Amino acid sequence: MKKILGTLILFGALTANAQVTSVHSHKANQATGNDLSATELQFSVGPGFTSASNGDKLSTYAGSKTGLSLAADINLPLTREFSILTGLEYVQKGMSIDVPNANSNTTISMNYFEVPVLAQYNYFINRSNKLTAGLGPYFAFAVSRSASNDTQSQDLSSSTSSFDMGARMAIGYETVITHDLSFVGGMHYDLGFLNTASQGDTTLANRAFVANVGVGVKL
């Protein structure tokens, strides 16, 4: 009887020790794995489809313009579910003007360095995949402003504002590639609040729809 009791006690001790070891091992894997909730740098590129809302006769002939977006952002977690996304982005905005019976179309190019500040919600599908939704302002500083057609180009620095700001709405998806690397993809819409035309009665407020893909680097 004593031998049986001793054997049961030994078996119980070994089982408890194995369970503790398993728990510690699981926690260690959580600490070292990429669960997409750490501070992260994100580098992305993609096309932008832009236009300008205007209230004068240009609206009859206004169209969209395709440009490029390059972004270097940082995602700063506040909690597991909420974070702040900000960074520095280069965005080509503007519009096209197609006047019937004209010899050529005119393209207005407004290129900016932009700083978004988004409050982001992170929905974790599992430890390796998440969906994101962000909302917040962006602040834009003009790099170049011009109007061009097939025959000539004109600088618009003296007739347009060098600063713009507005609201950004964004959605995205992220999935783990390796321990420190992830794939990021998403899209956002910029709604400009300011009239970037500084002279005359023309009203030009930036609008942009941007899609991008890139990588996230865990810090």
N, CA, C and O of each residue as an XYZ file, in Angstrom:
876
protein
N       0.827     -1.204      0.000
C       0.000      0.000      0.000
C       0.859      1.250      0.000
O       0.591      2.213     -0.719
N       1.921      1.211      0.842
C       2.812      2.376      0.897
C       3.509      2.587     -0.444
O       3.725      3.717     -0.882
N       3.861      1.450     -1.095
C       4.532      1.566     -2.390
C       3.590      2.182     -3.421
O       3.994      3.032     -4.214
N       2.314      1.740     -3.401
C       1.333      2.272     -4.345
C       1.109      3.762     -4.118
O       1.043      4.540     -5.069
N       0.990      4.160     -2.833
C       0.792      5.564     -2.481
C       1.973      6.399     -2.916
O       1.805      7.499     -3.443
N       3.189      5.872     -2.694
C       4.396      6.606     -3.097
C       4.461      6.771     -4.604
O       4.871      7.816     -5.109
N       4.054      5.731     -5.318
C       4.067      5.802     -6.785
C       3.087      6.855     -7.291
O       3.401      7.593     -8.224
N       1.892      6.934     -6.680
C       0.896      7.927     -7.084
C       1.376      9.352     -6.819
O       1.179     10.251     -7.636
N       2.012      9.541     -5.654
C       2.538     10.867     -5.308
C       3.615     11.287     -6.309
O       3.641     12.437     -6.746
N       4.495     10.364     -6.670
C       5.567     10.648     -7.629
C       4.995     10.984     -8.995
O       5.454     11.911     -9.662
N       3.964     10.204     -9.413
C       3.336     10.441    -10.707
C       2.667     11.823    -10.746
O       2.757     12.545    -11.739
N       1.990     12.174     -9.633
C       1.333     13.480     -9.555
C       2.328     14.619     -9.631
O       2.080     15.625    -10.297
N       3.467     14.463     -8.942
C       4.490     15.508     -8.957
C       5.065     15.689    -10.355
O       5.273     16.819    -10.798
N       5.324     14.590    -11.052
C       5.870     14.668    -12.415
C       4.866     15.308    -13.374
O       5.249     16.088    -14.246
N       3.570     14.975    -13.212
C       2.537     15.550    -14.071
C       2.413     17.057    -13.863
O       2.300     17.813    -14.828
N       2.434     17.493    -12.604
C       2.351     18.919    -12.294
C       3.539     19.665    -12.856
O       3.397     20.761    -13.399
N       4.730     19.060    -12.722
C       5.942     19.688    -13.231
C       5.871     19.830    -14.758
O       6.298     20.842    -15.315
N       5.325     18.802    -15.426
C       5.205     18.850    -16.882
C       4.244     19.949    -17.311
O       4.484     20.624    -18.313
N       3.153     20.137    -16.561
C       2.186     21.170    -16.891
C       2.775     22.561    -16.713
O       2.559     23.444    -17.543
N       3.518     22.753    -15.633
C       4.179     24.047    -15.389
C       5.167     24.352    -16.505
O       5.227     25.474    -17.005
N       5.949     23.330    -16.893
C       6.920     23.517    -17.967
C       6.230     23.887    -19.267
O       6.714     24.737    -20.014
N       5.076     23.236    -19.541
C       4.326     23.529    -20.761
C       3.808     24.950    -20.765
O       3.864     25.625    -21.793
N       3.294     25.427    -19.608
C       2.801     26.805    -19.502
C       3.916     27.803    -19.729
O       3.742     28.776    -20.463
N       5.079     27.566    -19.094
C       6.211     28.475    -19.263
C       6.675     28.495    -20.710
O       7.025     29.548    -21.245
N       6.675     27.327    -21.341
C       7.097     27.239    -22.736
C       6.145     28.016    -23.632
O       6.586     28.708    -24.549
N       4.822     27.908    -23.374
C       3.828     28.629    -24.165
C       3.985     30.137    -24.009
O       3.891     30.884    -24.983
N       4.228     30.583    -22.761
C       4.419     32.016    -22.523
C       5.684     32.516    -23.201
O       5.714     33.632    -23.721
N       6.711     31.709    -23.197
C       7.960     32.102    -23.856
C       7.746     32.236    -25.353
O       8.272     33.155    -25.980
N       6.967     31.313    -25.931
C       6.682     31.402    -27.360
C       5.875     32.658    -27.674
O       6.087     33.294    -28.706
N       4.954     33.012    -26.785
C       4.191     34.238    -26.977
C       5.075     35.458    -26.902
O       4.890     36.410    -27.660
N       6.044     35.440    -25.989
C       6.922     36.600    -25.814
C       7.855     36.781    -26.993
O       8.180     37.911    -27.358
N       8.293     35.676    -27.597
C       9.273     35.768    -28.675
C       8.635     35.769    -30.050
O       9.301     36.135    -31.018
N       7.364     35.372    -30.183
C       6.731     35.311    -31.485
C       6.267     36.687    -31.952
O       6.141     37.622    -31.161
N       6.013     36.789    -33.271
C       5.482     38.011    -33.838
C       3.963     37.948    -33.793
O       3.344     37.323    -34.654
N       3.349     38.594    -32.790
C       1.896     38.546    -32.664
C       1.243     39.831    -33.154
O       0.066     40.064    -32.877
N       1.995     40.682    -33.888
C       1.485     41.875    -34.553
C       0.999     42.958    -33.591
O       0.307     43.883    -34.014
N       1.348     42.863    -32.304
C       0.902     43.875    -31.346
C       2.058     44.733    -30.836
O       1.862     45.564    -29.950
N       3.256     44.544    -31.381
C       4.426     45.313    -30.943
C       4.567     46.588    -31.774
O       3.925     46.740    -32.813
N       5.419     47.503    -31.296
C       5.768     48.686    -32.072
C       6.394     48.245    -33.390
O       7.217     47.329    -33.420
N       6.000     48.902    -34.478
C       6.381     48.402    -35.792
C       6.580     49.534    -36.787
O       5.787     50.475    -36.833
N       7.642     49.442    -37.586
C       7.836     50.322    -38.737
C       7.165     49.685    -39.943
O       7.242     48.472    -40.138
N       6.507     50.508    -40.750
C       5.832     50.008    -41.941
C       6.281     50.800    -43.162
O       6.248     52.031    -43.157
N       6.699     50.093    -44.205
C       7.132     50.713    -45.450
C       6.219     50.208    -46.563
O       6.077     49.001    -46.757
N       5.602     51.134    -47.293
C       4.639     50.717    -48.306
C       4.679     51.620    -49.532
O       5.180     52.743    -49.483
N       4.143     51.103    -50.627
C       4.089     51.832    -51.888
C       2.798     51.460    -52.603
O       2.278     50.360    -52.414
N       2.280     52.366    -53.418
C       1.065     52.042    -54.156
C       0.589     53.194    -55.009
O       1.137     54.294    -54.941
N      -0.429     52.944    -55.813
C      -0.989     53.999    -56.662
C      -2.013     54.839    -55.919
O      -2.670     54.370    -54.989
N      -2.137     56.088    -56.344
C      -3.156     56.969    -55.805
C      -4.015     57.514    -56.933
O      -3.507     57.861    -57.999
N      -5.308     57.588    -56.694
C      -6.238     58.114    -57.684
C      -6.847     59.381    -57.089
O      -7.648     59.316    -56.156
N      -6.464     60.524    -57.632
C      -6.765     61.795    -56.985
C      -7.596     62.706    -57.879
O      -7.627     62.567    -59.102
N      -8.264     63.639    -57.221
C      -9.039     64.661    -57.912
C      -9.108     65.873    -56.994
O      -8.526     65.881    -55.909
N      -9.823     66.888    -57.441
C      -9.985     68.079    -56.616
C     -11.423     68.556    -56.720
O     -11.934     68.770    -57.820
N     -12.064     68.720    -55.596
C     -13.413     69.250    -55.572
C     -13.342     70.747    -55.819
O     -12.568     71.448    -55.169
N     -14.147     71.243    -56.758
C     -14.116     72.684    -57.051
C     -15.516     73.178    -57.361
O     -16.371     72.424    -57.826
N     -15.733     74.454    -57.096
C     -17.067     75.005    -57.243
C     -17.219     75.959    -58.401
O     -18.216     76.678    -58.465
N     -16.267     75.997    -59.327
C     -16.374     76.921    -60.451
C     -16.564     76.152    -61.746
O     -16.859     74.957    -61.719
N     -16.397     76.831    -62.897
C     -16.664     76.222    -64.201
C     -15.728     75.068    -64.534
O     -16.026     74.271    -65.424
N     -14.584     74.965    -63.822
C     -13.676     73.859    -64.076
C     -14.317     72.510    -63.754
O     -13.917     71.482    -64.300
N     -15.314     72.517    -62.864
C     -15.925     71.259    -62.433
C     -16.552     70.493    -63.597
O     -16.679     69.269    -63.547
N     -16.940     71.217    -64.636
C     -17.534     70.568    -65.802
C     -16.529     69.671    -66.510
O     -16.901     68.650    -67.089
N     -15.245     70.057    -66.464
C     -14.206     69.358    -67.217
C     -13.204     68.614    -66.332
O     -12.257     68.008    -66.832
N     -13.415     68.664    -65.025
C     -12.433     68.081    -64.107
C     -12.495     66.558    -64.114
O     -13.572     65.970    -64.210
N     -11.326     65.927    -64.011
C     -11.253     64.478    -63.936
C     -10.197     64.045    -62.944
O      -9.570     64.881    -62.295
N      -9.998     62.755    -62.822
C      -9.041     62.221    -61.856
C      -7.643     62.122    -62.460
O      -7.471     62.187    -63.677
N      -6.667     61.966    -61.600
C      -5.270     61.838    -61.979
C      -4.665     60.686    -61.183
O      -4.964     60.523    -60.000
N      -3.820     59.891    -61.823
C      -3.158     58.784    -61.146
C      -1.756     59.194    -60.723
O      -1.014     59.784    -61.508
N      -1.393     58.885    -59.490
C      -0.078     59.256    -58.976
C       0.519     58.133    -58.146
O       0.029     57.004    -58.155
N       1.575     58.459    -57.435
C       2.326     57.487    -56.636
C       2.288     57.878    -55.164
O       2.287     59.060    -54.820
N       2.257     56.867    -54.304
C       2.325     57.084    -52.858
C       3.440     56.233    -52.272
O       3.498     55.028    -52.514
N       4.327     56.856    -51.501
C       5.402     56.167    -50.782
C       5.270     56.508    -49.307
O       5.125     57.679    -48.957
N       5.317     55.510    -48.439
C       5.072     55.767    -47.021
C       6.077     55.056    -46.126
O       6.455     53.910    -46.368
N       6.499     55.770    -45.082
C       7.294     55.187    -43.998
C       6.589     55.565    -42.703
O       6.720     56.694    -42.229
N       5.848     54.634    -42.135
C       5.014     54.894    -40.966
C       5.485     54.079    -39.767
O       6.251     53.125    -39.903
N       5.008     54.478    -38.596
C       5.276     53.723    -37.377
C       3.960     53.503    -36.647
O       3.166     54.429    -36.481
N       3.742     52.271    -36.214
C       2.542     51.913    -35.466
C       2.905     51.793    -33.993
O       3.705     50.937    -33.615
N       2.319     52.648    -33.162
C       2.642     52.717    -31.737
C       1.470     52.180    -30.918
O       0.450     52.859    -30.807
N       1.586     50.980    -30.340
C       0.463     50.398    -29.591
C       0.192     51.134    -28.280
O       1.117     51.465    -27.538
N      -1.087     51.384    -28.008
C      -1.526     51.902    -26.712
C      -2.014     50.738    -25.854
O      -1.679     50.628    -24.675
N      -2.806     49.884    -26.469
C      -3.212     48.597    -25.892
C      -3.081     47.576    -27.020
O      -2.616     47.913    -28.109
N      -3.483     46.349    -26.772
C      -3.428     45.351    -27.839
C      -4.364     45.716    -28.990
O      -4.043     45.471    -30.153
N      -5.520     46.301    -28.670
C      -6.519     46.599    -29.686
C      -6.375     47.989    -30.307
O      -6.822     48.205    -31.434
N      -5.762     48.931    -29.594
C      -5.703     50.307    -30.080
C      -4.251     50.781    -30.216
O      -3.390     50.445    -29.404
N      -4.008     51.572    -31.272
C      -2.667     52.089    -31.512
C      -2.758     53.427    -32.240
O      -3.820     53.819    -32.723
N      -1.622     54.116    -32.309
C      -1.487     55.352    -33.071
C      -0.585     55.075    -34.265
O       0.522     54.559    -34.108
N      -1.061     55.419    -35.457
C      -0.261     55.260    -36.677
C       0.101     56.634    -37.212
O      -0.779     57.449    -37.488
N       1.400     56.894    -37.360
C       1.867     58.165    -37.907
C       3.127     57.912    -38.715
O       3.642     56.794    -38.719
N       3.630     58.928    -39.397
C       4.831     58.737    -40.194
C       5.011     59.850    -41.201
O       4.447     60.934    -41.057
N       5.801     59.573    -42.220
C       6.072     60.530    -43.293
C       5.781     59.852    -44.625
O       6.256     58.749    -44.893
N       4.995     60.526    -45.453
C       4.576     59.946    -46.727
C       4.764     60.951    -47.864
O       4.586     62.154    -47.677
N       5.125     60.446    -49.036
C       5.185     61.264    -50.241
C       3.993     60.881    -51.108
O       3.837     59.717    -51.477
N       3.155     61.861    -51.433
C       1.923     61.581    -52.161
C       1.789     62.541    -53.338
O       1.934     63.754    -53.190
N       1.510     61.976    -54.505
C       1.265     62.781    -55.699
C      -0.239     62.956    -55.858
O      -0.965     61.991    -56.097
N      -0.697     64.196    -55.722
C      -2.117     64.506    -55.859
C      -2.326     65.445    -57.046
O      -1.378     65.803    -57.744
N      -3.576     65.836    -57.261
C      -3.877     66.748    -58.357
C      -5.146     66.360    -59.080
O      -6.016     65.693    -58.519
N      -5.249     66.785    -60.341
C      -6.445     66.531    -61.137
C      -6.114     66.705    -62.611
O      -5.067     67.250    -62.962
N      -7.004     66.245    -63.461
C      -6.877     66.485    -64.893
C      -8.034     67.358    -65.349
O      -9.118     67.328    -64.767
N      -7.790     68.140    -66.404
C      -8.827     69.004    -66.972
C      -8.932     68.689    -68.457
O      -7.990     68.903    -69.218
N     -10.074     68.185    -68.850
C     -10.317     67.782    -70.231
C     -11.365     68.709    -70.841
O     -12.565     68.539    -70.623
N     -10.894     69.686    -71.605
C     -11.794     70.658    -72.230
C     -12.128     70.188    -73.647
O     -11.212     69.963    -74.438
N     -13.385     70.036    -73.984
C     -13.756     69.585    -75.335
C     -13.204     70.511    -76.418
O     -13.198     71.732    -76.262
N     -12.746     69.918    -77.506
C     -12.220     70.639    -78.666
C     -10.891     71.330    -78.395
O     -10.397     72.078    -79.239
N     -10.300     71.082    -77.207
C      -8.977     71.656    -76.926
C      -7.907     70.783    -77.561
O      -8.111     69.590    -77.786
N      -6.756     71.399    -77.848
C      -5.662     70.667    -78.495
C      -5.063     69.609    -77.581
O      -4.577     68.585    -78.064
N      -5.087     69.833    -76.271
C      -4.516     68.872    -75.334
C      -5.185     69.014    -73.974
O      -5.820     70.026    -73.677
N      -5.029     67.987    -73.161
C      -5.558     68.015    -71.805
C      -4.533     68.636    -70.864
O      -3.329     68.582    -71.116
N      -5.023     69.226    -69.778
C      -4.148     69.838    -68.784
C      -4.154     68.995    -67.515
O      -5.204     68.546    -67.056
N      -2.976     68.790    -66.963
C      -2.846     68.050    -65.712
C      -2.303     68.967    -64.627
O      -1.250     69.582    -64.796
N      -3.015     69.058    -63.519
C      -2.546     69.824    -62.367
C      -1.927     68.837    -61.386
O      -2.600     67.921    -60.913
N      -0.651     69.023    -61.081
C       0.089     68.128    -60.182
C       0.389     68.846    -58.875
O       1.002     69.914    -58.866
N      -0.049     68.251    -57.778
C       0.180     68.788    -56.437
C       0.846     67.683    -55.616
O       0.176     66.754    -55.166
N       2.158     67.783    -55.422
C       2.912     66.730    -54.737
C       3.253     67.173    -53.318
O       3.694     68.302    -53.101
N       3.047     66.279    -52.356
C       3.170     66.648    -50.944
C       3.996     65.641    -50.140
O       4.084     64.461    -50.480
N       4.598     66.151    -49.061
C       5.011     65.319    -47.944
C       3.873     65.395    -46.930
O       3.470     66.485    -46.525
N       3.359     64.248    -46.523
C       2.221     64.233    -45.612
C       2.558     63.520    -44.307
O       3.337     62.568    -44.274
N       1.941     64.018    -43.230
C       2.085     63.410    -41.904
C       0.682     63.060    -41.396
O      -0.051     63.944    -40.954
N       0.304     61.780    -41.456
C      -0.980     61.376    -40.895
C      -0.851     61.077    -39.397
O       0.217     60.681    -38.930
N      -1.921     61.264    -38.663
C      -1.974     60.881    -37.249
C      -3.310     60.180    -37.042
O      -4.341     60.825    -36.851
N      -3.276     58.845    -37.083
C      -4.507     58.068    -37.061
C      -4.671     57.293    -35.763
O      -3.728     56.679    -35.265
N      -5.878     57.333    -35.226
C      -6.249     56.413    -34.147
C      -6.684     55.120    -34.818
O      -7.626     55.117    -35.611
N      -6.004     54.023    -34.506
C      -6.236     52.768    -35.223
C      -6.770     51.677    -34.306
O      -6.271     51.472    -33.200
N      -7.798     50.981    -34.788
C      -8.334     49.817    -34.078
C      -7.814     48.558    -34.758
O      -7.867     48.443    -35.983
N      -7.306     47.606    -33.957
C      -6.732     46.371    -34.469
C      -7.611     45.193    -34.074
O      -7.787     44.903    -32.890
N      -8.160     44.517    -35.081
C      -8.981     43.332    -34.825
C      -8.151     42.101    -35.176
O      -7.813     41.889    -36.340
N      -7.822     41.290    -34.168
C      -6.967     40.130    -34.361
C      -7.811     38.923    -34.756
O      -8.609     38.419    -33.966
N      -7.619     38.469    -35.994
C      -8.267     37.247    -36.452
C      -7.675     36.060    -35.698
O      -8.390     35.170    -35.238
N      -6.340     36.075    -35.583
C      -5.583     35.135    -34.766
C      -4.232     35.789    -34.496
O      -4.062     36.976    -34.774
N      -3.269     35.042    -33.959
C      -1.981     35.638    -33.610
C      -1.181     36.084    -34.829
O      -0.251     36.879    -34.693
N      -1.519     35.595    -35.998
C      -0.728     35.870    -37.191
C      -1.419     36.768    -38.202
O      -0.808     37.145    -39.202
N      -2.676     37.119    -37.969
C      -3.432     37.915    -38.928
C      -4.311     38.930    -38.204
O      -4.916     38.619    -37.178
N      -4.376     40.131    -38.740
C      -5.253     41.125    -38.142
C      -5.792     42.078    -39.206
O      -5.178     42.280    -40.253
N      -6.962     42.662    -38.909
C      -7.566     43.714    -39.703
C      -7.453     45.020    -38.935
O      -7.477     45.024    -37.704
N      -7.329     46.137    -39.659
C      -7.189     47.430    -38.994
C      -8.154     48.446    -39.603
O      -8.527     48.349    -40.773
N      -8.547     49.416    -38.789
C      -9.365     50.530    -39.245
C      -8.871     51.780    -38.528
O      -8.751     51.792    -37.303
N      -8.585     52.832    -39.294
C      -8.030     54.045    -38.703
C      -8.745     55.307    -39.156
O      -9.312     55.364    -40.247
N      -8.707     56.310    -38.303
C      -9.340     57.595    -38.596
C      -8.547     58.699    -37.910
O      -8.141     58.562    -36.756
N      -8.329     59.803    -38.639
C      -7.616     60.914    -38.043
C      -7.223     61.946    -39.083
O      -7.534     61.791    -40.264
N      -6.544     62.994    -38.655
C      -6.144     64.053    -39.583
C      -4.844     63.732    -40.311
O      -4.066     62.879    -39.883
N      -4.629     64.429    -41.409
C      -3.315     64.435    -42.061
C      -2.910     65.889    -42.301
O      -3.760     66.763    -42.469
N      -1.629     66.125    -42.315
C      -1.077     67.452    -42.553
C      -0.111     67.350    -43.728
O       0.798     66.520    -43.715
N      -0.306     68.193    -44.748
C       0.447     68.066    -45.994
C       1.241     69.339    -46.293
O       0.749     70.455    -46.128
N       2.479     69.138    -46.736
C       3.379     70.239    -47.063
C       3.842     70.059    -48.510
O       4.461     69.051    -48.850
N       3.535     71.046    -49.357
C       3.754     70.910    -50.793
C       5.236     70.835    -51.143
O       6.054     71.589    -50.615
N       5.561     69.921    -52.034
C       6.908     69.790    -52.587
C       6.980     70.502    -53.929
O       7.942     71.217    -54.208
N       5.964     70.307    -54.759
C       5.891     70.973    -56.054
C       4.440     71.108    -56.476
O       3.594     70.293    -56.107
N       4.155     72.169    -57.272
C       2.810     72.421    -57.773
C       2.932     72.965    -59.190
O       3.599     73.976    -59.412
N       2.297     72.305    -60.141
C       2.439     72.721    -61.535
C       1.226     72.318    -62.348
O       0.452     71.445    -61.957
N       1.077     72.981    -63.501
C       0.064     72.631    -64.492
C       0.799     72.395    -65.801
O       1.676     73.171    -66.182
N       0.434     71.314    -66.488
C       1.151     70.990    -67.715
C       0.209     70.369    -68.742
O      -0.807     69.763    -68.401
N       0.586     70.541    -70.026
C      -0.091     69.844    -71.116
C       0.975     69.318    -72.065
O       2.138     69.193    -71.683
N       0.594     69.013    -73.281
C       1.540     68.404    -74.209
C       2.635     69.356    -74.672
O       3.671     68.915    -75.170
N       2.415     70.647    -74.513
C       3.355     71.623    -75.080
C       4.084     72.475    -74.057
O       5.154     73.004    -74.360
N       3.546     72.625    -72.858
C       4.180     73.514    -71.890
C       3.840     73.129    -70.461
O       2.928     72.345    -70.201
N       4.604     73.708    -69.543
C       4.389     73.484    -68.110
C       4.483     74.819    -67.382
O       5.311     75.664    -67.722
N       3.637     75.000    -66.388
C       3.609     76.259    -65.642
C       3.681     75.985    -64.149
O       2.954     75.135    -63.634
N       4.548     76.695    -63.458
C       4.665     76.563    -62.007
C       3.484     77.252    -61.323
O       3.135     78.381    -61.668
N       2.875     76.577    -60.362
C       1.704     77.120    -59.668
C       2.003     77.528    -58.227
O       1.084     77.713    -57.429
N       3.275     77.666    -57.897
C       3.637     77.979    -56.510
C       3.053     79.297    -56.030
O       2.700     79.428    -54.858
N       2.949     80.272    -56.918
C       2.465     81.591    -56.507
C       0.942     81.663    -56.434
O       0.397     82.603    -55.855
N       0.248     80.681    -57.015
C      -1.210     80.737    -57.060
C      -1.891     79.627    -56.263
O      -3.118     79.528    -56.258
N      -1.102     78.795    -55.592
C      -1.667     77.721    -54.763
C      -0.985     77.704    -53.396
O       0.141     78.178    -53.242
N      -1.674     77.160    -52.431
C      -1.156     77.108    -51.065
C      -0.125     75.993    -50.905
O      -0.231     74.936    -51.527
N       0.877     76.250    -50.056
C       1.913     75.241    -49.794
C       1.522     74.287    -48.666
O       2.276     73.369    -48.343
N       0.350     74.497    -48.065
C      -0.088     73.671    -46.939
C      -1.504     73.167    -47.177
O      -2.349     73.880    -47.718
N      -1.745     71.946    -46.773
C      -3.076     71.369    -46.858
C      -3.297     70.474    -45.641
O      -2.340     69.979    -45.045
N      -4.520     70.276    -45.288
C      -4.858     69.347    -44.214
C      -6.257     68.801    -44.456
O      -7.066     69.396    -45.169
N      -6.520     67.651    -43.842
C      -7.830     67.057    -44.011
C      -7.994     65.840    -43.128
O      -7.250     65.648    -42.166
N      -8.974     65.023    -43.463
C      -9.268     63.808    -42.704
C      -8.911     62.589    -43.543
O      -9.071     62.586    -44.763
N      -8.424     61.554    -42.865
C      -8.100     60.292    -43.530
C      -8.878     59.158    -42.879
O      -8.956     59.058    -41.655
N      -9.447     58.311    -43.717
C     -10.125     57.086    -43.293
C      -9.388     55.916    -43.924
O      -9.182     55.899    -45.137
N      -8.989     54.935    -43.117
C      -8.131     53.858    -43.626
C      -8.585     52.495    -43.119
O      -9.098     52.364    -42.007
N      -8.387     51.487    -43.957
C      -8.575     50.097    -43.555
C      -7.370     49.300    -44.043
O      -6.733     49.679    -45.026
N      -7.051     48.192    -43.359
C      -5.883     47.423    -43.758
C      -5.913     45.996    -43.262
O      -6.797     45.581    -42.513
N      -4.902     45.255    -43.716
C      -4.730     43.854    -43.346
C      -3.246     43.589    -43.147
O      -2.412     44.117    -43.882
N      -2.917     42.770    -42.150
C      -1.519     42.444    -41.875
C      -1.393     40.969    -41.498
O      -2.222     40.430    -40.764
N      -0.349     40.328    -42.008
C      -0.112     38.924    -41.699
C       1.374     38.681    -41.480
O       2.214     39.322    -42.111
N       1.695     37.759    -40.588
C       3.078     37.462    -40.234
C       3.787     36.744    -41.375
O       3.226     35.835    -41.987
N       5.034     37.157    -41.665
C       5.902     36.457    -42.608
C       6.968     35.688    -41.843
O       7.128     34.481    -42.024
N       7.701     36.403    -40.979
C       8.717     35.792    -40.127
C       8.597     36.378    -38.730
O       7.662     37.123    -38.437
N       9.553     36.035    -37.865
C       9.553     36.525    -36.475
C       9.477     38.040    -36.402
O       8.752     38.573    -35.562
N      10.215     38.760    -37.270
C      10.287     40.219    -37.195
C       9.676     40.915    -38.402
O       9.749     42.139    -38.504
N       9.079     40.167    -39.312
C       8.625     40.747    -40.573
C       7.181     40.359    -40.852
O       6.768     39.234    -40.571
N       6.419     41.294    -41.404
C       5.032     41.015    -41.761
C       4.686     41.686    -43.083
O       5.358     42.624    -43.511
N       3.641     41.198    -43.715
C       3.102     41.814    -44.928
C       1.963     42.740    -44.528
O       1.103     42.364    -43.732
N       1.955     43.953    -45.081
C       0.878     44.900    -44.813
C       0.257     45.349    -46.129
O       0.954     45.521    -47.129
N      -1.025     45.531    -46.121
C      -1.743     46.035    -47.283
C      -2.964     46.804    -46.832
O      -3.533     46.515    -45.779
N      -3.364     47.772    -47.615
C      -4.536     48.536    -47.214
C      -4.903     49.607    -48.215
O      -4.332     49.698    -49.302
N      -5.865     50.409    -47.823
C      -6.299     51.535    -48.640
C      -6.815     52.644    -47.730
O      -7.285     52.396    -46.620
N      -6.717     53.859    -48.225
C      -7.255     54.977    -47.454
C      -7.806     56.058    -48.370
O      -7.477     56.127    -49.555
N      -8.647     56.893    -47.796
C      -9.250     58.005    -48.519
C      -8.932     59.293    -47.788
O      -9.166     59.408    -46.584
N      -8.394     60.269    -48.520
C      -8.077     61.585    -47.966
C      -9.124     62.591    -48.418
O      -9.423     62.698    -49.607
N      -9.675     63.320    -47.467
C     -10.670     64.351    -47.738
C     -10.086     65.694    -47.305
O     -10.048     66.001    -46.114
N      -9.631     66.492    -48.271
C      -9.008     67.772    -47.952
C     -10.017     68.797    -47.463
O     -11.112     68.918    -48.012
N      -9.634     69.538    -46.419
C     -10.519     70.553    -45.845
C     -10.265     71.949    -46.408
O     -11.155     72.798    -46.361
N      -9.073     72.201    -46.937
C      -8.665     73.554    -47.304
C      -8.764     73.797    -48.802
O      -8.648     72.874    -49.609
N      -8.979     75.048    -49.154
C      -8.907     75.478    -50.541
C      -7.443     75.741    -50.877
O      -6.850     76.682    -50.351
N      -6.854     74.922    -51.744
C      -5.430     75.068    -52.052
C      -5.164     76.120    -53.123
O      -4.009     76.443    -53.402
N      -6.225     76.658    -53.725
C      -6.057     77.761    -54.681
C      -6.043     79.074    -53.906
O      -7.041     79.444    -53.287
N      -4.923     79.773    -53.940
C      -4.767     80.976    -53.113
C      -5.106     82.257    -53.852
O      -5.077     83.332    -53.254
N      -5.426     82.173    -55.133
C      -5.764     83.365    -55.902
C      -7.047     83.140    -56.686
O      -7.383     82.013    -57.049
N      -7.765     84.245    -56.944
C      -8.969     84.179    -57.756
C     -10.118     83.507    -57.033
O     -10.081     83.296    -55.821
N     -11.153     83.170    -57.819
C     -12.360     82.571    -57.252
C     -12.371     81.045    -57.337
O     -13.357     80.407    -56.966
N     -11.282     80.466    -57.823
C     -11.217     79.017    -57.978
C     -11.124     78.330    -56.621
O     -10.417     78.792    -55.725
N     -11.839     77.231    -56.483
C     -11.780     76.414    -55.272
C     -11.234     75.040    -55.629
O     -11.794     74.342    -56.474
N     -10.136     74.654    -54.983
C      -9.532     73.342    -55.219
C      -9.277     72.665    -53.871
O      -8.391     73.073    -53.120
N     -10.054     71.638    -53.575
C      -9.890     70.873    -52.337
C      -9.506     69.448    -52.700
O     -10.232     68.772    -53.428
N      -8.369     68.990    -52.197
C      -7.831     67.687    -52.585
C      -8.707     66.526    -52.145
O      -9.286     66.532    -51.058
N      -8.787     65.530    -53.019
C      -9.423     64.244    -52.736
C      -8.476     63.162    -53.239
O      -7.888     63.304    -54.311
N      -8.325     62.086    -52.479
C      -7.409     61.031    -52.912
C      -7.838     59.681    -52.365
O      -8.194     59.547    -51.194
N      -7.795     58.677    -53.245
C      -7.989     57.290    -52.849
C      -6.685     56.556    -53.144
O      -6.236     56.523    -54.290
N      -6.074     55.965    -52.111
C      -4.753     55.350    -52.234
C      -4.815     53.896    -51.780
O      -5.380     53.589    -50.730
N      -4.228     53.002    -52.580
C      -4.054     51.602    -52.204
C      -2.556     51.334    -52.068
O      -1.770     51.837    -52.871
N      -2.146     50.551    -51.067
C      -0.709     50.322    -50.879
C      -0.439     48.927    -50.318
O      -1.285     48.316    -49.665
N       0.759     48.458    -50.596
C       1.247     47.197    -50.045
C       2.690     47.408    -49.592
O       3.391     48.275    -50.115
N       3.125     46.619    -48.629
C       4.495     46.765    -48.133
C       4.821     45.765    -47.048
O       4.226     44.690    -46.964
N       5.778     46.140    -46.218
C       6.231     45.252    -45.138
C       6.229     46.005    -43.818
O       6.397     47.224    -43.776
N       6.034     45.251    -42.735
C       6.163     45.782    -41.392
C       7.362     45.149    -40.711
O       7.581     43.942    -40.813
N       8.141     45.972    -40.013
C       9.342     45.502    -39.329
C       9.153     45.716    -37.831
O       9.034     46.850    -37.367
N       9.125     44.621    -37.080
C       8.911     44.679    -35.634
C      10.136     45.278    -34.939
O      11.269     44.888    -35.221
N       9.896     46.238    -34.019
C      10.986     46.859    -33.272
C      11.137     46.209    -31.897
O      12.009     46.601    -31.121
